[in-house]
Amino acid sequence: MYLILPILIATFCAGIGYANPFLHFPAAALGFPLALGIIAFSKCSPREALKRGWITGTFACLACLYWLAYPIGVYGNISWFLAVPCPILMAMAVGAYYGVYTLILNIASRKLPPLFLCIFSAVLWSTMELAQGYFFTGFPWMTFSSAFSYWPQSIQGAAFVGAYGLSGLLISVTTGILIWKTSHLAKAWSVGILAILVMLGVLRTVPETFSTLHSTGNATIGIVQGNINQGLKWDAKYQVATLNKYIRLSKSLPAKPDLIIWPETAMPFQIQDPNELRATLVNFTKESDTPLLTGAPGYILHPKTRSFSLYNRAFLIDPHKTTLDWYDKSHLVPFGEYIPLKKYLPIDKLVQGVGDFIPGDDTSPLISRNLAMGILICYEGIFPELAQERVAQGANLLINISNDAWYGKTSAPYQHLGLVSLRAVEQGRYLIRCTNTGISACIDPLGNITDSTGLFVNAAVLTNPELITGKTFFSANYELITYGPLVLTFLFIIWIAIAPVSSTNKKNRKRIIQ
């Protein structure tokens, strides 16, 4: 019973708290860390807290990551017998972070005063999410603050402390709720944090609060969602039909834009090669007199070794230039775009039609007239450091091209959009999202999602983002805000390691448990 109840609470609350197509109520996500806190503050030993936290975290993660079975089973040429366990294994791996969280919090509750316990839970959770973004190539999909992205007023704190920091503040509130009876300072902390977050949600809608950001004008962007069947995409027989469909949809835009965007790998052929498909594509940009940003595979030849390197590339085709500009995806998806330890693993990657990609190393913006576009391909948009790097190099607009057809009609496209929305708030930039099958949208610096499309529909929409310069507090102080919690976590752990268990903390634990 001590374990079943937290599992049920965490699984249900994570399932409906994080974005999904069935029933989404963001505030419910708070039940997830509350369940972990109940475990941490229970009478169990640290070892038992680790086990219970891991199991509870695994079930909560599985409620959000179940969709991993879909691309593996449908597109990975792997039987469902093997595909179904994949999200379970991933949930167990991510759930281990939550097991470590409950372990450390369990020990901390025996030694830290209530107020410091609230603060420690915040920096510990922020550090945990930071670790999720780095270890094993990074997979920060369960970023807690992303559950609230569809309530833009609730995520304005990300402009000051980032997504991980905002997650930590929300977690500290749940800790304060659990230890409410033990300390007036803990009560004041929880109420104060909530008041600040609410105040930011209200005040940031006032134009004067954007004093560090400056608009240099508007742009008109055409977003084209081709809705190409993933199972047919790399079939050579459908290349002409795919190109013609994108051109037809682009011509249906109600007005001439400054830029047209097609999604990740929209063109399933080598644009660099001189062929009829490339000629048709270039002629379209010249006839429309409009620059085009499109995803396609790219390559670099190595004549000495008679080999080549493949890239997941975003091409900028300018009708007034004779050369192509491009950005190569720098953070690749393991097992999706390349196989780690390929010599030892007898499996193939999910992306069809080409060999293993390698990461690019140039993240500078693509320039078209007054547009300085920071490009984020596919799940690059879930990493705060990548958007930070684009803006630091001068991007006045963020663009995320993706192909979420892999996920089907699951929770993944909704969760992906919620994660990417945080980058717009953190960096104070408009973010244009163009996907193959949805959800495509324009996200403003407050996280408001506009001009969004449905899933698995053809779409061609115009949106009018502002081009913004300047930095948010988070962007200007990125290193301090990102790595500060890591330093504080280590300092707290040293304190916890050397501090004795006081009689006051014993009494507080009894009151928490009761």
Secondary structure, DSSP 8 states (H G I E B T S, - for coil): -TTHHHHHHHHHHHHHHS--SS---GGGGGHHHHHHHHHHTSSS-HHHHHHHHHHHHHHHHHHHHGGGHHHHHHHSS--HHHHTHHHHHHHHHHHHHHHHHHHHHHHHTTTS-HHHHHHHHHHHHHHHHHHHTTGGG--GGG-GGGGGTTSGGGGTTHHHHHHHHHHHHHHHHHHHHHTGGG-HHHHHHHHHHHHHHHHHHHHTTSGGGGTTEEEEEE--EEEEE----TTTTT-GGGHHHHHHHHHHHHHTSSS--SEEE--TT-S-S-TTS-SHHHHHHHHHHHHHT--EEEEEEEEEEETTTTEEEEEEEEEEE-TT-SS-EEEE-SS--BTTTB-TTTTT-----SS-SS--B--------EEETTEEEEEEEGGGGG-HHHHHHHHHTT-SEEEEEE-GGGG-SSSHHHHHHHHHHHHHHHHT--EEEEESSS--EEE-TT--EES---TT--EEEEE--EEEEE--HHHHTHHHHHHHHHHHHHHHHHHHHHS---HHHHHHHHHHH-
